[in-house]
Amino acid sequence: MQKNIFLLLLFVLSLPIMGQDIIIDFAGEGATTKIDSVELTNIANCTKISLSGIGSFNLFKSTIDISEINLGAELKMSAYPNPFVFSTKILLTTEKSENVNLSVFNSSGQLLNKFSQKIKGGTHSFNFSPNNSGVFIVSAVGDSFCKSLRVVCKTSNSAESQLIYKESVYKSKAKASSHKSSMAKFVFENGDRIKLKAFAGEHTVIITDVPTASKTYTFNFAECKDFQKNNYPIVKIGNQVWMAENVKSTVYSNGDIIPHVADKKEWASFDDDPSLKGYCYYGYDASNADKYGPLYNYSALMNGEIDSKSDQVQGVCPTGWHVPSNTEWNDLSAYLNMGDNANVLMDKCGELSADNVFSTNESGFSGLPGGFLYGEDLAFKYKGYNSYWWSATKSSDACVWYRYVSSGTYLKHDAKLRSGFSARCIKD
């Protein structure tokens, strides 16, 4: 099979220590066999690369010198040395004054150290000395950013874990170009979970895996396209096939338009007539449309079939797909053996927050914290923190079951029909 020699050479140069080769290949089946490209993301550190769908790619087991996650423009964070003996220096660079919370967690999620202070624009130095060896997560949360990086301590001699603010190293300078080669950003080491997102024309499929040996990944492509020609990525989880994004459609598959609600007064009218359909965007702000999708009331979700007893109501879903029932949500949870742990559903690489820093997205479900419209006061709450998805199943005449994720916890509850939640679809 043809090799991507140029990409491979760049990848070799980006790693300091070489390890055993892992060769991965790609194949397609189902609606098409031709793969245009594959986006490869390391879920452990959120580095990524886009590859041609033709050819092979060589992963290397290695030790990382500097493991950095840069998901925004307002802050850069790095650690050196990494891995380290006894202590490592953490550098934070901000372009402006920020209220910063810098926290260090061990691999079990226990908070070890925390620094909270308003810092000026510039580069700031911290010294971290753990009281034992192991892997640690350093999380920085500010007014306009949330970053995380992983550090590895080989040997420790400290009596207790310490995070010491050393100094402001230098003031902020003019912002440099943020564009870097995607090849230089991708870093892989033994045990990391990767997300493979394959594109083939209008079809997109996600697979996640922890590569331990060379293998071929086969993507089973199926159509998931709504009336407005939004093409959704899909992921197989057990015997189910789910959308790996929230529904974005504002038109049903027959072309009927879903009414757009622009203010609280209009949304409150759903109390008087639960058969009325409507959607809005979080905060009535259309800038939230692409990332999180609409918040639908129950009648809009079900396309008016609010008294249906069927387990397969199409509602807002594309043809061949339906709104998941309460039983189908239960089946998802059971297959993933989730209990109340939602880390396997959430995508910290899509949006990193203090609530999902330990998310693994092991399932490929790729949940994002889109918030909701809820309560007697019809308030928008928890965007950037929690995720909420409707089921099709009523818990009573006046309420419907839904699922939500809060601080890494997966929960089931019910809500009034007028509530506004996100929607996911499952394949018929």
C-alpha positions as CSV (number, residue, x, y, z in Angstrom):
1,M,0.0,0.0,0.0
2,Q,1.2,3.5,-0.9
3,K,3.0,5.3,2.0
4,N,2.6,8.9,3.0
5,I,6.4,9.3,3.1
6,F,6.5,13.1,3.4
7,L,4.0,13.2,6.3
8,L,5.8,10.3,8.0
9,L,9.1,12.1,7.9
10,L,7.6,15.2,9.5
11,F,6.0,13.1,12.2
12,V,9.4,11.4,12.9
13,L,11.1,14.8,13.3
14,S,8.4,15.9,15.8
15,L,9.1,13.1,18.3
16,P,12.3,13.1,20.4
17,I,12.5,9.4,21.2
18,M,11.5,6.7,18.8
19,G,9.6,3.6,19.8
20,Q,8.0,0.5,18.3
21,D,6.3,1.2,15.0
22,I,2.5,1.0,14.8
23,I,1.3,1.1,11.2
24,I,-2.4,2.0,10.7
25,D,-4.3,1.7,7.4
26,F,-7.8,2.7,6.5
27,A,-10.6,1.0,4.6
28,G,-14.2,1.8,3.8
29,E,-17.4,-0.2,3.5
30,G,-21.2,0.4,3.4
31,A,-22.4,3.4,1.4
32,T,-18.9,3.9,-0.1
33,T,-15.4,2.4,0.0
34,K,-13.5,5.5,-1.0
35,I,-12.1,7.5,1.9
36,D,-11.1,11.1,1.1
37,S,-9.3,11.9,4.4
38,V,-9.0,10.9,8.0
39,E,-8.7,13.3,11.0
40,L,-6.6,11.7,13.7
41,T,-7.0,13.2,17.2
42,N,-5.0,12.0,20.3
43,I,-7.7,12.2,23.0
44,A,-5.1,12.2,25.7
45,N,-3.6,15.6,24.7
46,C,-6.0,16.9,22.0
47,T,-3.2,17.1,19.3
48,K,-4.5,16.2,15.9
49,I,-3.5,15.7,12.2
50,S,-5.4,15.3,8.9
51,L,-4.3,12.5,6.6
52,S,-5.0,11.4,3.2
53,G,-7.4,8.4,3.2
54,I,-5.1,6.6,0.8
55,G,-2.0,5.0,2.3
56,S,-0.6,4.1,5.7
57,F,0.4,6.1,8.7
58,N,3.0,5.2,11.3
59,L,2.4,5.8,15.0
60,F,5.3,5.6,17.4
61,K,5.3,4.7,21.0
62,S,7.5,7.4,22.7
63,T,8.1,9.5,25.7
64,I,6.9,13.1,25.4
65,D,9.4,15.9,26.3
66,I,6.7,18.6,26.4
67,S,3.0,17.8,26.3
68,E,0.9,20.9,25.6
69,I,-2.8,21.5,24.8
70,N,-3.4,24.9,23.2
71,L,-7.1,25.2,22.4
72,G,-7.5,28.9,22.4
73,A,-5.7,32.1,21.5
74,E,-5.6,33.8,24.9
75,L,-3.2,31.5,26.8
76,K,-0.2,29.2,26.1
77,M,0.9,26.7,28.7
78,S,4.0,24.4,28.7
79,A,6.1,22.4,31.2
80,Y,9.8,21.8,31.1
81,P,11.3,19.3,31.7
82,N,8.6,16.8,31.1
83,P,9.0,14.0,32.1
84,F,10.9,15.3,35.1
85,V,12.8,14.3,38.2
86,F,11.8,16.1,41.5
87,S,10.2,19.2,39.9
88,T,9.1,20.9,36.7
89,K,8.7,24.5,35.6
90,I,5.2,25.4,34.3
91,L,5.0,28.5,32.1
92,L,1.7,30.4,31.4
93,T,1.5,33.1,28.8
94,T,-1.5,35.4,28.6
95,E,-2.2,38.2,26.2
96,K,-4.1,40.3,28.8
97,S,-4.9,40.4,32.5
98,E,-6.9,37.3,33.5
99,N,-8.3,35.8,36.7
100,V,-6.5,32.5,36.7
101,N,-7.2,29.3,38.6
102,L,-4.3,26.9,38.1
103,S,-5.0,23.4,39.5
104,V,-3.0,20.2,39.7
105,F,-4.7,16.8,39.9
106,N,-3.3,13.3,40.2
107,S,-4.3,10.5,37.9
108,S,-7.3,9.6,40.2
109,G,-8.7,13.1,39.8
110,Q,-7.7,14.2,43.3
111,L,-6.9,17.9,43.6
112,L,-3.4,18.3,44.9
113,N,-2.6,22.0,44.6
114,K,-4.4,25.2,43.5
115,F,-3.4,28.8,42.6
116,S,-6.0,31.5,42.3
117,Q,-5.1,35.1,41.4
118,K,-5.5,37.8,38.8
119,I,-2.3,38.0,36.8
120,K,-1.2,40.6,34.2
121,G,-0.6,39.9,30.6
122,G,2.8,38.2,30.1
123,T,4.6,35.0,30.9
124,H,4.4,33.6,34.5
125,S,6.4,30.8,36.0
126,F,5.3,28.1,38.5
127,N,7.3,25.4,40.1
128,F,5.5,22.0,40.6
129,S,7.0,19.4,43.0
130,P,4.8,16.3,43.6
131,N,5.2,14.1,46.6
132,N,5.2,10.9,44.5
133,S,6.0,9.8,41.0
134,G,3.2,9.4,38.4
135,V,1.1,11.3,35.9
136,F,-0.5,14.6,36.8
137,I,-2.9,16.9,35.0
138,V,-2.3,20.7,35.2
139,S,-5.5,22.7,34.4
140,A,-5.6,26.5,33.9
141,V,-9.0,28.2,33.8
142,G,-9.4,31.9,33.3
143,D,-12.0,34.5,32.2
144,S,-11.7,33.5,28.5
145,F,-9.8,30.2,28.4
146,C,-9.5,26.7,29.7
147,K,-6.3,24.8,29.1
148,S,-4.8,21.5,30.3
149,L,-1.6,19.6,30.0
150,R,-0.2,16.4,31.3
151,V,3.1,16.1,33.2
152,V,5.0,13.0,34.3
153,C,7.2,12.7,37.4
154,K,9.8,9.9,37.3
155,T,11.2,10.4,40.8
156,S,10.0,12.6,43.8
157,N,11.7,13.6,47.0
158,S,9.1,16.1,48.3
159,A,7.3,15.6,51.6
160,E,4.2,17.1,50.2
161,S,3.0,18.2,46.7
162,Q,3.8,21.9,46.1
163,L,2.8,24.5,43.4
164,I,4.8,27.7,43.9
165,Y,4.3,30.9,41.9
166,K,7.8,32.0,41.1
167,E,7.6,35.2,39.1
168,S,6.4,37.1,36.1
169,V,9.1,36.3,33.5
170,Y,8.3,38.9,30.9
171,K,5.5,41.1,29.7
172,S,3.3,40.3,26.8
173,K,4.5,41.2,23.4
174,A,2.6,41.5,20.1
175,K,0.8,38.3,19.3
176,A,2.6,36.0,16.9
177,S,0.8,34.0,14.3
178,S,-1.0,31.1,15.8
179,H,-0.8,29.0,12.6
180,K,1.3,25.9,13.0
181,S,1.7,22.7,11.0
182,S,-0.9,20.2,12.1
183,M,1.9,17.6,11.8
184,A,4.1,19.3,14.4
185,K,1.1,19.3,16.9
186,F,0.4,15.6,16.8
187,V,2.0,13.6,19.6
188,F,1.4,9.9,20.4
189,E,2.6,7.7,23.2
190,N,1.9,4.2,24.4
191,G,-1.6,3.8,25.9
192,D,-3.1,6.9,24.3
193,R,-6.6,6.7,22.9
194,I,-7.1,8.1,19.4
195,K,-10.2,9.2,17.6
196,L,-10.3,8.5,13.9
197,K,-12.8,10.6,11.9
198,A,-13.1,9.4,8.3
199,F,-14.6,11.6,5.6
200,A,-15.9,10.1,2.3
201,G,-18.0,12.6,0.3
202,E,-21.1,13.3,2.3
203,H,-20.4,10.6,4.8
204,T,-18.4,10.8,8.1
205,V,-17.7,8.0,10.6
206,I,-15.9,8.1,14.0
207,I,-13.9,5.2,15.6
208,T,-11.9,5.4,18.8
209,D,-9.2,3.0,19.8
210,V,-6.0,2.5,21.9
211,P,-3.6,1.2,19.2
212,T,-1.2,-1.4,20.5
213,A,-0.2,-3.1,17.2
214,S,-0.4,-2.4,13.5
215,K,-4.0,-2.7,12.1
216,T,-6.5,-1.6,9.5
217,Y,-9.4,0.5,10.6
218,T,-12.6,-0.2,8.6
219,F,-15.2,2.6,8.5
220,N,-18.8,1.6,7.8
221,F,-20.3,4.6,6.0
222,A,-24.0,5.3,6.1
223,E,-26.0,8.4,5.2
224,C,-26.9,10.8,7.9
225,K,-28.0,14.0,6.1
226,D,-30.9,16.3,6.9
227,F,-33.2,18.3,4.6
228,Q,-30.8,21.3,4.9
229,K,-27.9,19.1,3.8
230,N,-26.2,19.0,7.1
231,N,-24.0,15.9,7.1
232,Y,-23.6,14.4,10.5
233,P,-20.7,12.2,11.7
234,I,-21.9,8.8,13.1
235,V,-20.4,6.3,15.5
236,K,-21.2,2.7,16.3
237,I,-21.6,2.0,20.0
238,G,-22.4,-1.7,20.7
239,N,-25.3,-2.6,18.4
240,Q,-26.4,1.0,18.1
241,V,-25.4,3.7,15.6
242,W,-25.6,7.2,16.9
243,M,-25.1,10.7,15.6
244,A,-21.8,12.0,17.0
245,E,-23.1,15.6,16.9
246,N,-26.2,17.4,18.1
247,V,-29.0,17.8,15.5
248,K,-28.7,21.2,13.7
249,S,-31.8,21.1,11.6
250,T,-34.4,23.8,11.6
251,V,-36.5,22.0,8.9
252,Y,-38.1,18.6,9.0
253,S,-37.2,16.0,6.4
254,N,-40.4,16.8,4.4
255,G,-39.4,20.5,4.2
256,D,-41.7,21.9,6.9
257,I,-40.1,24.7,8.8
258,I,-39.7,24.4,12.6
259,P,-40.8,27.7,14.1
260,H,-38.0,29.8,15.5
261,V,-38.6,31.4,18.9
262,A,-36.7,34.6,19.6
263,D,-37.8,35.6,23.1
264,K,-38.9,34.3,26.5
265,K,-42.5,35.5,26.1
266,E,-43.1,33.5,23.0
267,W,-41.5,30.4,24.5
268,A,-43.7,30.7,27.6
269,S,-46.8,30.3,25.3
270,F,-45.9,26.5,25.1
271,D,-47.4,26.2,28.6
272,D,-50.9,27.0,27.2
273,D,-50.6,24.6,24.2
274,P,-47.9,21.8,24.5
275,S,-48.6,20.9,20.8
276,L,-46.9,24.1,19.7
277,K,-43.5,23.5,18.1
278,G,-40.4,25.7,18.6
279,Y,-36.7,25.9,18.8
280,C,-34.2,28.6,19.9
281,Y,-30.4,28.9,20.3
282,Y,-28.8,29.2,23.8
283,G,-29.3,32.7,25.0
284,Y,-31.4,33.4,21.9
285,D,-28.0,33.9,20.3
286,A,-27.4,32.4,16.8
287,S,-23.7,32.3,17.3
288,N,-24.3,29.1,19.3
289,A,-26.0,27.3,16.4
290,D,-23.1,25.6,14.7
291,K,-21.3,24.2,17.8
292,Y,-24.3,23.1,19.9
293,G,-27.3,23.1,17.6
294,P,-30.8,24.3,18.5
295,L,-32.6,23.7,21.8
296,Y,-36.0,22.1,20.9
297,N,-39.2,21.9,22.9
298,Y,-40.7,18.4,23.0
299,S,-43.3,19.0,20.3
300,A,-40.6,20.3,17.9
301,L,-38.4,17.3,18.7
302,M,-41.2,14.9,17.9
303,N,-42.7,16.9,15.0
304,G,-46.0,17.1,16.9
305,E,-46.2,13.4,17.8
306,I,-46.3,14.1,21.5
307,D,-48.6,11.3,22.4
308,S,-46.9,8.6,20.2
309,K,-46.3,5.2,21.7
310,S,-43.9,4.2,19.0
311,D,-40.2,3.5,19.8
312,Q,-39.2,5.0,16.4
313,V,-40.4,8.6,16.0
314,Q,-38.4,10.4,13.3
315,G,-39.2,13.9,14.6
316,V,-36.3,16.3,13.9
317,C,-34.0,13.4,12.7
318,P,-33.0,12.7,9.1
319,T,-34.7,10.0,7.1
320,G,-33.6,6.6,8.4
321,W,-33.0,7.9,11.9
322,H,-35.2,8.5,14.9
323,V,-35.3,10.2,18.3
324,P,-33.8,7.7,20.9
325,S,-36.3,6.2,23.3
326,N,-35.6,6.0,27.1
327,T,-34.8,2.3,26.5
328,E,-32.3,3.1,23.9
329,W,-30.5,5.5,26.2
330,N,-30.5,2.8,28.9
331,D,-29.0,0.4,26.4
332,L,-26.2,2.9,25.6
333,S,-25.4,3.3,29.2
334,A,-25.5,-0.5,29.8
335,Y,-23.2,-1.3,26.9
336,L,-20.6,1.3,28.1
337,N,-20.9,0.1,31.7
338,M,-21.2,3.8,32.6
339,G,-23.0,3.7,35.9
340,D,-23.0,7.5,36.6
341,N,-19.7,8.1,35.0
342,A,-20.1,10.2,31.8
343,N,-16.4,10.7,30.9
344,V,-16.8,8.2,28.1
345,L,-19.4,10.4,26.4
346,M,-17.8,13.8,26.6
347,D,-15.2,15.4,24.2
348,K,-12.7,17.6,26.0
349,C,-11.0,18.2,22.7
350,G,-14.1,19.8,21.3
351,E,-14.5,22.0,24.4
352,L,-12.3,21.8,27.4
353,S,-13.8,22.9,30.7
354,A,-13.0,22.4,34.4
355,D,-15.9,19.9,34.5
356,N,-14.6,17.6,31.7
357,V,-10.8,17.7,32.0
358,F,-10.9,13.9,32.7
359,S,-13.2,13.1,29.8
360,T,-12.0,10.2,27.6
361,N,-14.6,10.2,24.8
362,E,-14.0,6.5,24.7
363,S,-17.3,5.9,23.0
364,G,-16.8,8.5,20.3
365,F,-20.2,10.0,21.2
366,S,-18.4,13.4,21.4
367,G,-20.7,15.3,23.7
368,L,-20.3,19.0,24.2
369,P,-21.7,21.1,27.1
370,G,-24.5,23.0,25.3
371,G,-26.6,23.9,28.3
372,F,-30.4,24.1,28.4
373,L,-33.6,26.3,28.7
374,Y,-35.4,25.1,31.7
375,G,-37.4,25.9,34.9
376,E,-40.2,28.1,36.0
377,D,-38.2,31.1,35.1
378,L,-37.3,29.7,31.6
379,A,-33.6,30.5,32.1
380,F,-30.7,29.5,30.0
381,K,-28.1,27.7,32.2
382,Y,-24.9,25.7,32.1
383,K,-23.5,26.3,28.6
384,G,-19.9,25.3,28.8
385,Y,-20.6,23.0,31.8
386,N,-23.5,20.6,31.3
387,S,-25.1,18.7,28.4
388,Y,-28.8,17.8,28.0
389,W,-30.4,15.5,25.5
390,W,-34.1,14.6,25.0
391,S,-35.5,11.0,24.9
392,A,-38.7,10.3,23.0
393,T,-40.3,8.7,26.0
394,K,-42.8,10.4,28.4
395,S,-42.5,9.8,32.1
396,S,-46.0,11.1,32.6
397,D,-48.6,13.1,30.6
398,A,-46.8,16.3,31.4
399,C,-43.1,15.3,31.5
400,V,-40.5,13.5,29.3
401,W,-37.3,11.6,30.2
402,Y,-34.0,13.2,29.3
403,R,-30.3,12.5,29.9
404,Y,-27.7,15.0,31.2
405,V,-24.1,15.2,32.0
406,S,-22.9,17.4,34.9
407,S,-19.3,17.5,36.3
408,G,-18.6,14.1,34.7
409,T,-21.7,12.5,36.1
410,Y,-24.4,10.9,33.9
411,L,-27.9,11.3,35.1
412,K,-31.5,10.6,34.1
413,H,-34.4,12.9,34.9
414,D,-37.7,14.2,33.5
415,A,-38.8,17.6,32.5
416,K,-41.9,19.5,31.2
417,L,-42.6,19.4,27.5
418,R,-41.8,23.1,27.1
419,S,-38.2,22.7,28.2
420,G,-35.5,23.3,25.6
421,F,-32.9,20.6,25.2
422,S,-30.5,19.4,22.5
423,A,-31.3,16.4,20.3
424,R,-29.3,13.3,19.1
425,C,-30.6,10.7,16.7
426,I,-30.1,7.0,16.5
427,K,-30.2,4.9,13.3
428,D,-33.4,2.9,12.5
